[in-house]
Amino acid sequence: MNTRAAPQTFDPAATTHATPVTVAYGDGIGPEIMSASLRILKAAGAAIAIEPIEIGEAVYKAGHASGIPPEAWETIRRNKVLFKAPITTPQGGGYKSLNVTMRKALGLFANVRPCTAYAPFVPTLHPAMDVVVVRENEEDLYAGIEHRQTDDVVQCLKLITRPGCERIARYAFEYARANGRKKVTCFTKDNIMKLTDGLFRRVFEEVAAEYPEIATEHMIIDIGAARLAASPQHFDVILTGNLYGDIVSDIAAEIAGSVGLAPSANIGPHGAMFEAIHGSAPDIAGRDVANPSGLLLAGVMMLVHIGQGAVAARIHNAWKRTIEDGILTADLARGASAREGVAAVVGTRAFADAVIARLGEMPRTLAPVAYADAAPLPVPEAAPRVPARKELVGVDVFVHAADIAPDALAERLAACAEGLFDLTMITSRGVKVWPQGLPETALVDHWRARFKSKPGLALNKAMIARLLGRMAEAGIDFVKTEQLYLFDGKPGFALGQGE
């Protein structure tokens, strides 16, 4: 069954100073909820000129591995605003996430996800919850750089950059300042990942000093997530990395009432993308039962971004009045079935009709919203920095070797290093197994051998090449190297046990 709705376009001549907006109708329930959302935006007087594009599942299957054809890229880059319904990434076949691709390719470094409770009309244990998650959107483990190195071991590289940390931290504080937020909390795991997450926290604290009027705190991600689940009222703006932010924002949205209500903005210096955070739900596609609220509220964020705050507030207040009046889609009605006040359980189209009927009305119980017709929040750039003094002091060589004891492997490796390096340590999965390893440590076929430069000997890369040449001649299968540097005299690498 073809569930795709006919694209709706606005006549630019019928609007004043219409802002061009690229629209992707998406897959699954996407066409239904996008059509409903656009009807509401149009009825509210949004001055936007729609230019539809085709992306997603059909494009993947037509042979575009990225899920987006070249002409769609051109449209997005020209209009600089994308309103996107959920898409489906086909299973298997090496298809990459289109969302991740678009965020990174377009430089959409900041992901902003408001998570607000609408109690008592949307059931929640935390009726006062009002948290915004600001997630770094381009790096971390989502760089997608993975390798299989041995029979037993695969790796994923976690890339964190100082410019990326600085830009997202400053954006979080600018967002807090512009929206009257009082506190920014940073989530990391810097007690374990001292270099990557350590950099994120360090830059957060540096940037925080520029905003003395905003309270700050740092929490380790595990206890922070637990505290968020138990006491979300403790938080205001949460700043965190890509993977943590993806997880934490879904938790926060569900705590607030439903992931299905949560909107998302992806902001960059060259454009912005607005979407719901939920998926394409193909199991209910074409049945006129999907809740368009997440996408509609993303449309509200889009209107604020393009300077149409009055229209955004008109829509948001009408939406609040609709749920106050008990006009609910099936997903919300299930949670509210035991509560009095459910006036009607309606489908996607009827819900949109109900919101349109209430345009111009204000909520009676929920707090009304007001948005200024302001320019978009400035996108910060990282400050230029003086390069550090960089000194090569060693190399970590990762080795594939099965059925060998650490002592025997150390003997072979030390013979290759003679006259060039000192072999100082061998680890397995980050745990030191030579020298003085413990017999209880579980071993795999993947080893890290740390070679340090000999005292008084200036190390260069040609010496590393000779070391690797000797290892190749000895039949040692090295699968990766990481050079060890001091930056301004401080180690730019994690120290092992005893170092």
Secondary structure, DSSP 8 states (H G I E B T S, - for coil): -----------GGGSSS-EEEEEE--STTHHHHHHHHHHHHHHHT--EEEEEE--SHHHHHTT-TTS--HHHHHHHHHH-EEEE------SSTT---HHHHHHHHTT--EEEEEEE--TTTS--S-TT-EEEEEEE-S-BGGG--EEE-SSS-EEE--B--HHHHHHHHHHHHHHHHHTT--EEEEEE-TTTSTTHHHHHHHHHHHHHTT-TTSEEEEEEHHHHHHHHHH-GGG-SEEEE-HHHHHHHHHHHHHHHT-GGG-EEEEEETTEEEEEESS---GGGTTSS----HHHHHHHHHHHHHTT-HHHHHHHHHHHHHHHHTTEEEHHHHHHTTTSTT--EEE-HHHHHHHHHHTTT---SSS-----------------------EEEEEEEEEEE--S--HHHHHHHHHHHHTTTEEEEEEEETTEEEETT--TTS---SEEEEEEEE-TT----HHHHHHHHHHHHHTT-EEEEEEEEEEETTEESS---TT-
